[in-house]
């Protein structure tokens, strides 16, 4: 079972390097890493070339949903993982997510727990630095189906899903660009097509949190959240906050 890990990024090469290093260290060998560069000017493409990482290069920042979609279009894996560039993964993270993803025919999408997320995926494991995080994650990440939680929503910080799901429901909806609520939309579409979703407390990852959007300031970020909230309401006539 091969997994493609798609990492959109924009002008935070330091975070991307840290993320990719953790993916390489803590994932099975048979994975495909695809970096989608959203118009970075910080040497991201040169680094990808040096590291022999497959990449998609965009001339300008097209937003998170569009970047994900461009990565998904070229991905070869049976399992597809959308991963934020401001994350750090840990031991057995992918093995445990895939165990949950293929645990039953109706499961279409799974996600980990993390220190920074909205809703049920946020957990509290206090750690002072990433070394301590990795020690804690090594204890937490013991595959245990009894811990998996059926849910209606998985946050986009890390979404793992079957290729079959993408072929059935399509790509992310780019009306939500540059980002926010595209993950809620994708989860709802998955459920409407009969796919189940699982949160996996046996897969803990670190998330820096809003590293890209925070650069525009809190006010601009809030305006974007509200705009996309209204877009979701207009599309579905359902309040996405009911799923949190």
C-alpha positions in Angstrom: 0.0 0.0 0.0 1.8 3.1 -1.2 1.0 6.6 0.2 1.5 9.9 -1.5 2.1 12.8 0.9 1.3 16.2 -0.5 2.7 19.2 1.2 1.7 22.7 0.0 4.1 25.4 1.0 4.6 29.1 0.6 7.8 31.0 1.7 8.6 29.1 4.9 11.4 26.9 3.8 12.5 26.4 7.4 9.1 24.8 8.3 9.1 22.7 5.1 12.6 21.3 5.8 11.6 20.4 9.3 8.4 18.8 8.1 10.0 16.8 5.3 12.8 15.6 7.6 10.3 14.2 10.0 8.3 12.5 7.2 11.4 10.9 5.9 12.5 9.8 9.3 9.2 8.4 10.7 7.4 7.1 7.6 7.7 3.8 5.8 10.2 3.7 2.9 7.6 3.2 0.2 6.1 6.7 0.2 5.9 9.5 -2.3 6.5 13.0 -1.1 5.2 15.8 -3.3 5.9 19.4 -2.4 3.5 22.0 -4.1 5.3 25.4 -4.0 2.8 28.3 -4.0 5.1 30.9 -5.6 7.8 30.9 -2.9 10.8 33.3 -3.2 12.9 31.7 -0.5 14.7 28.9 -2.4 12.1 26.2 -1.9 12.5 24.8 -5.4 16.3 24.8 -5.3 16.1 22.9 -2.0 13.6 20.4 -3.5 16.0 19.8 -6.4 18.9 19.2 -4.1 16.9 16.8 -2.0 15.5 15.0 -5.0 11.9 15.7 -3.9 9.2 15.7 -6.4 7.6 19.1 -6.7 5.0 21.2 -8.5 6.0 24.8 -8.9 3.3 27.5 -9.2 4.2 31.0 -10.4 2.1 32.7 -7.7 0.3 31.8 -4.5 -2.9 30.1 -5.7 -4.1 29.2 -2.2 -4.2 26.0 -0.2 -7.1 24.2 -2.0 -5.6 24.8 -5.5 -2.2 23.7 -4.3 -3.6 20.5 -2.8 -5.5 19.7 -6.0 -2.4 20.2 -8.2 -0.6 17.7 -5.9 -3.4 15.3 -6.0 -3.6 15.3 -9.8 0.0 14.0 -10.0 0.0 11.7 -7.0 0.5 8.0 -7.7 -0.4 6.5 -4.2 -3.3 4.3 -3.2 -3.6 6.4 -0.1 -3.4 10.2 -0.3 -2.3 12.4 2.5 -2.6 16.2 2.6 -0.1 17.5 5.2 0.5 21.1 6.3 4.0 22.3 6.0 4.0 23.5 9.6 3.7 20.0 11.0 6.1 17.5 12.5 5.2 13.9 12.3 6.3 11.1 14.6 7.0 7.4 14.9 4.3 5.1 13.3 2.1 8.1 12.5 1.4 6.9 8.9 1.3 3.2 9.7 -1.4 3.9 12.3 -3.4 6.2 10.1 -3.4 3.7 7.3 -4.4 0.9 9.7 -7.5 2.9 10.5 -8.1 4.0 6.9 -8.2 0.4 5.7 -9.9 -1.1 8.8 -13.3 -1.3 7.1 -14.6 -0.9 3.6 -16.7 2.2 4.4 -13.9 4.2 6.0 -12.8 6.9 3.5 -10.9 9.4 5.5 -8.9 9.6 8.8 -6.9 12.1 10.7 -4.5 12.3 13.7 -4.6 14.2 16.9 -2.5 17.2 17.5 -1.6 20.0 19.9 -3.2 22.7 17.7 -6.5 22.2 15.9 -10.2 23.1 16.2 -12.6 20.5 17.5 -12.1 17.0 18.8 -8.6 16.4 17.3 -6.9 18.8 19.7 -5.2 17.0 22.6 -3.1 18.1 25.5 0.3 16.5 25.9 2.5 19.3 27.3 6.0 19.3 25.9 8.8 21.9 26.0 10.4 21.2 22.6 10.2 18.8 19.7 12.5 16.3 21.3 10.1 15.9 24.2 7.3 15.8 21.7 8.9 12.8 19.9 9.4 11.0 23.2 5.7 11.5 24.1 4.5 10.6 20.6 6.5 7.3 20.7 4.5 6.3 23.7 1.2 7.5 22.3 1.5 6.1 18.8 0.7 2.5 19.6 -2.0 1.3 17.2 -5.2 0.7 19.1 -8.5 0.4 17.2 -10.4 0.8 20.4 -9.3 4.4 20.5 -10.5 5.3 17.0 -13.4 7.8 17.1 -16.1 8.1 14.4 -16.6 11.7 13.5 -18.2 14.0 11.1 -15.2 16.3 10.6 -11.5 16.1 10.2 -9.3 19.2 10.2 -7.2 19.9 7.1 -3.9 19.9 9.0 -3.5 16.3 8.0 -6.1 14.4 5.9 -5.5 10.9 4.8 -8.0 9.3 2.4 -8.4 6.6 -0.1 -7.9 7.2 -3.8 -11.3 5.8 -4.3 -12.8 8.6 -2.2 -11.1 11.2 -4.4 -12.3 9.5 -7.6 -15.9 9.5 -6.2 -16.2 13.0 -4.8 -13.6 14.9 -6.7 -10.9 17.4 -5.6 -11.1 20.2 -3.0 -13.5 23.0 -3.8 -11.3 26.0 -4.9 -14.1 28.5 -4.1 -12.7 28.4 -0.6 -9.2 29.7 -1.7 -6.9 30.7 -0.2 -8.1 28.5 2.6 -10.5 27.7 5.5 -13.6 25.5 5.3 -12.3 23.5 2.3 -11.7 20.7 4.7 -15.2 20.9 6.2 -16.6 20.9 2.7 -14.5 17.8 1.7 -15.6 15.9 4.8 -19.3 16.7 4.2 -19.0 15.5 0.6 -17.3 12.3 1.8 -20.1 11.6 4.2 -22.8 12.4 1.7 -21.2 9.7 -0.5 -21.4 7.1 2.3 -17.8 7.3 3.5 -17.0 7.1 7.2 -14.4 9.3 9.0 -12.2 8.4 11.9 -10.0 10.4 14.3 -7.0 8.4 15.4 -5.8 9.2 18.9 -3.0 6.6 18.3 -1.4 9.0 15.8 0.0 12.2 17.4 1.6 15.0 15.3 2.9 18.4 16.1 1.3 21.5 14.4 2.8 24.9 14.6 -0.6 26.5 13.7 -1.7 28.9 11.0 1.9 29.6 9.9 0.9 30.9 6.5 -2.3 32.7 7.3 -0.9 34.4 10.4 1.5 36.4 8.3 -1.4 38.5 7.0 -2.5 39.5 10.5 -5.3 38.5 12.8 -7.8 40.9 11.3 -7.3 39.7 7.7 -7.4 36.1 8.9 -10.7 36.6 10.7 -12.2 38.3 7.6 -11.2 35.3 5.5 -12.7 32.8 8.0 -16.0 34.7 8.0 -16.1 35.0 4.2 -15.5 31.3 3.8 -18.0 30.5 6.5 -20.6 32.3 4.5 -19.6 30.5 1.3 -20.1 27.2 3.1 -23.5 28.3 4.3 -24.5 29.4 0.9 -23.4 26.1 -0.7 -24.9 23.7 1.8 -27.5 25.6 3.8 -25.8 23.9 6.8 -23.8 25.5 9.6 -20.3 23.8 9.5 -19.8 24.8 13.2 -22.4 22.1 14.1 -19.8 19.5 13.2 -17.1 20.7 15.5 
